[in-house]
Amino acid sequence: MNVFSTPRTVPRTVSAETVALEAVLERTVAAVRTAGELLRERHDVAARPGDLDEVVRAIDANDAAVSALIQQPLLDARPGSRWVENELGGGLLPDGEWWVVDTAEGNINHVHGMGEWGVTATLVRDNAPVLTVVHLPLTGDTYTAVQGAGAHLNGERLRSSAKTDLRAALVGTGQAKPGEDEQALRRMGASVTAMLLNALVVRVSVPATMQLIHVASGRMDAFWQFSDVCSGLLPGALLVSEAGGSVTNTRGEPWSLAARDFLASAPGLHTHVVDILSDLA
């Protein structure tokens, strides 16, 4: 099942299932905010890990602490749902409902005392995201989306960018995880160069969700990634789609968890961005 395509032209109607998901959303927001508060308490702006072992220990400690707090409340919020253990995994999930959670999205930033991090939780049904929450503890902002009910920031409706000229666009990409294969990294480098020649400004940063919330909000105009790490893409994919943006792979084909790469953009820029990125495949 796939809910994404090039720009949506037919508005969705609110269904009974959407109403049911709104009730799950309320409990999800509460769980994610509680987890975010724990992660905020663990944040140290003076943190300066000295080597790779120390970085890995700090990352693992954050994941363990937050997972222990958030997992059961989310499973209780949707009886019968299951939990995806590998947050860096990609590809299709078995049928049914799954929670894809990033207990510390931007964990690498958190453990280095930086501010771009948060907690995300996405409910996936038969490989399509139907509900997501992204909470940023340092600002108190909470982004939410339910399939068919729009995307919101602190309750206010989000709209993707109305730009149509790539020369005026702020776009971005980033590394999905350590140890990406060389081909993906070379494509990323080539894409940055190509976009520097065509767009106004190119951001290269992590994590993906922190750029995708800007695309959903209309503050950024496009984000792409040559990876299939689902925990970093699913929240933003649903937010952008529900905000009226376009979510596909880099060749302009409908995106799903089976895709090997990802593109989210303002609808008026989508074709131009695809033209640039598809040449790098």
C-alpha positions in Angstrom: 0.0 0.0 0.0 1.2 3.5 -0.8 -0.3 6.8 0.1 2.2 9.1 -1.7 2.4 10.4 -5.2 3.1 13.6 -7.1 0.9 16.5 -6.0 -2.5 15.5 -4.7 -5.3 17.2 -6.5 -8.4 15.4 -5.0 -9.1 16.4 -1.3 -9.6 13.6 1.2 -12.8 13.3 3.2 -12.7 12.6 6.9 -13.6 9.0 7.6 -14.6 7.1 10.7 -11.1 5.6 10.8 -9.6 9.1 10.8 -11.7 9.9 13.8 -10.4 6.8 15.5 -6.9 7.7 14.7 -7.4 11.2 16.2 -8.0 9.5 19.5 -4.8 7.5 19.1 -3.0 10.7 18.2 -3.9 12.3 21.5 -2.3 9.4 23.4 0.7 9.4 21.1 1.3 13.1 21.6 1.3 12.6 25.4 3.7 9.6 25.2 6.1 11.4 22.9 6.1 14.6 24.9 6.9 12.6 28.1 9.7 10.9 26.3 10.9 14.2 25.0 11.1 15.6 28.5 13.3 12.8 29.6 15.6 13.4 26.6 15.7 17.1 27.5 16.8 16.3 31.0 19.6 14.1 29.6 20.8 16.9 27.3 24.0 18.6 28.2 25.1 21.6 26.1 28.7 21.1 27.4 28.9 17.5 26.2 32.0 16.8 24.2 32.5 13.0 23.7 36.1 12.3 23.1 36.1 9.2 20.9 33.8 6.9 18.9 33.3 4.5 21.9 32.1 7.4 24.0 29.8 8.6 21.2 28.2 5.1 20.8 27.7 4.7 24.5 25.9 8.0 24.8 23.7 7.3 21.8 22.8 3.8 23.1 22.1 5.1 26.6 19.6 7.7 25.2 17.9 5.1 23.1 17.5 2.7 26.0 16.2 5.3 28.4 13.6 6.7 26.1 12.5 3.4 24.7 11.8 2.0 28.1 9.6 5.0 28.8 7.7 5.3 25.5 7.2 1.7 24.1 4.4 0.4 26.3 2.3 3.5 26.2 2.4 3.5 22.4 1.5 -0.2 22.2 -1.3 0.4 24.6 -2.6 3.3 22.5 -3.2 0.9 19.6 -4.0 -2.6 20.7 -2.6 -5.2 18.4 0.2 -3.0 17.1 3.8 -4.1 17.1 7.1 -2.4 17.7 9.9 -2.0 15.1 13.2 -2.8 16.9 15.7 -1.5 14.4 15.3 2.2 14.0 18.0 2.3 11.3 16.3 -0.4 9.3 14.7 0.1 5.9 12.5 -1.8 3.5 9.0 -3.2 3.8 7.5 -4.3 7.1 5.2 -7.3 7.5 1.5 -6.5 7.1 -0.3 -5.1 10.1 0.2 -2.1 12.3 3.7 -1.1 13.5 5.2 1.7 15.6 8.3 3.1 13.9 9.9 5.3 16.6 13.0 7.3 16.7 13.7 7.6 20.4 16.3 10.3 19.7 16.0 11.6 16.2 19.2 13.6 15.8 20.9 11.6 18.6 24.3 12.5 17.2 23.5 16.1 17.7 22.1 15.5 21.2 25.2 13.8 22.5 27.4 16.6 21.2 25.5 19.3 23.0 23.7 20.6 19.9 20.1 21.5 19.6 18.7 19.8 16.5 17.0 16.6 17.9 13.6 15.3 19.0 11.4 12.3 19.5 9.2 10.8 16.7 6.6 8.1 16.6 4.8 7.0 13.5 2.0 4.4 13.2 2.4 2.4 10.0 -0.4 0.2 8.7 0.4 -2.3 5.9 3.5 -0.2 5.0 1.7 3.2 4.9 2.1 5.8 7.6 -1.2 6.8 9.0 -0.3 8.9 12.0 2.8 10.7 13.2 4.1 12.9 16.0 7.4 14.8 16.1 8.2 16.6 19.3 11.1 19.1 19.8 11.6 19.3 23.5 13.9 22.4 23.4 11.3 24.5 21.7 8.1 22.7 22.9 6.9 22.4 19.3 4.9 19.4 18.4 4.2 18.4 14.7 1.4 16.0 14.0 -0.3 14.4 11.1 -3.1 11.9 10.5 -3.8 10.4 7.1 -6.6 12.4 5.6 -6.8 15.0 8.3 -3.9 17.3 7.5 -0.6 18.2 9.1 -0.3 20.6 12.1 2.2 22.4 14.2 0.9 23.0 17.8 -2.6 22.7 16.4 -2.1 25.1 13.5 -2.5 23.8 9.9 0.7 23.4 7.9 1.0 24.3 4.2 3.9 23.4 1.9 5.8 26.1 0.0 4.1 27.8 -3.0 7.4 28.4 -4.8 7.7 27.5 -8.5 11.2 28.8 -9.3 14.0 26.6 -8.1 16.4 29.6 -8.3 14.6 30.9 -5.3 14.5 27.7 -3.4 16.1 26.5 -0.1 16.7 22.8 -0.4 18.5 20.2 1.5 19.8 16.6 1.9 21.9 14.7 4.4 23.5 11.5 5.5 21.0 8.9 6.7 23.3 6.9 9.0 27.0 6.1 9.5 28.4 3.5 7.2 26.3 4.2 4.1 27.6 2.5 1.0 30.0 4.4 -1.2 27.7 4.7 -4.1 25.0 6.4 -2.0 27.5 8.8 -0.6 28.9 9.7 -4.1 25.3 10.3 -5.3 24.7 12.6 -2.4 27.8 14.6 -3.2 26.9 14.8 -6.8 23.4 15.9 -5.9 24.7 18.7 -3.7 26.8 20.0 -6.6 23.9 19.8 -9.0 21.6 21.6 -6.7 24.2 24.3 -5.9 24.1 25.0 -9.6 20.3 25.3 -9.7 18.8 26.2 -6.4 19.4 29.3 -4.2 20.8 27.6 -1.1 21.6 24.0 -0.2 21.6 22.7 3.3 23.4 19.5 4.2 22.6 18.4 7.7 21.2 15.7 10.0 18.7 14.4 10.9 16.2 14.1 8.0 13.2 14.8 10.1 14.5 18.3 11.1 14.6 19.2 7.4 11.3 17.6 6.5 9.4 19.5 9.1 10.6 22.6 7.4 9.4 21.3 4.0 6.0 20.5 5.5 5.9 24.0 7.1 6.8 25.8 3.8 10.1 27.1 5.3 12.1 24.8 3.0 11.2 23.8 -0.5 12.7 20.3 -1.0 14.6 17.5 0.7 16.0 14.3 -0.8 17.9 11.4 0.5 19.6 8.4 -1.1 18.6 6.0 1.6 15.7 3.9 2.9 16.1 4.4 6.7 12.4 4.4 7.5 12.4 6.0 10.9 14.0 9.2 9.5 11.6 9.4 6.5 8.2 8.2 7.6 7.3 11.1 9.9 8.3 13.8 7.4 6.7 11.9 4.5 3.3 12.0 6.1 3.7 15.6 7.3 4.7 16.8 3.9 2.0 14.8 2.1 -0.7 16.1 4.5 0.6 19.6 4.1 0.0 19.5 0.3 3.6 18.7 -0.7 4.9 16.0 -3.1 6.5 12.8 -1.8 8.1 10.5 -4.3 11.4 8.8 -5.1 14.0 10.8 -6.9 12.6 9.6 -10.3 9.2 11.0 -9.5 7.6 7.7 -8.8 5.3 7.1 -5.8 7.3 6.6 -2.7 6.8 3.6 -0.4 9.0 1.7 2.1 10.2 -0.4 -0.8 11.9 2.6 -2.4 15.7 3.1 -2.2 15.6 6.8 -2.2 13.3 9.7 -1.3 12.2 13.2 -2.3 9.8 15.6 -0.7 9.2 19.0 -2.2 6.9 21.9 -2.8 4.5 20.7 -5.6 5.5 23.6 -7.9 9.1 22.6 -7.8 8.7 18.8 -7.9 9.2 18.3 -11.7 12.3 20.4 -11.8 13.9 18.7 -8.8 13.2 15.3 -10.3 14.8 16.3 -13.6 18.0 17.1 -11.7 18.1 14.2 -9.3 17.0 11.5 -11.8 20.1 12.2 -13.9 22.2 11.0 -10.9 20.6 7.5 -10.7 
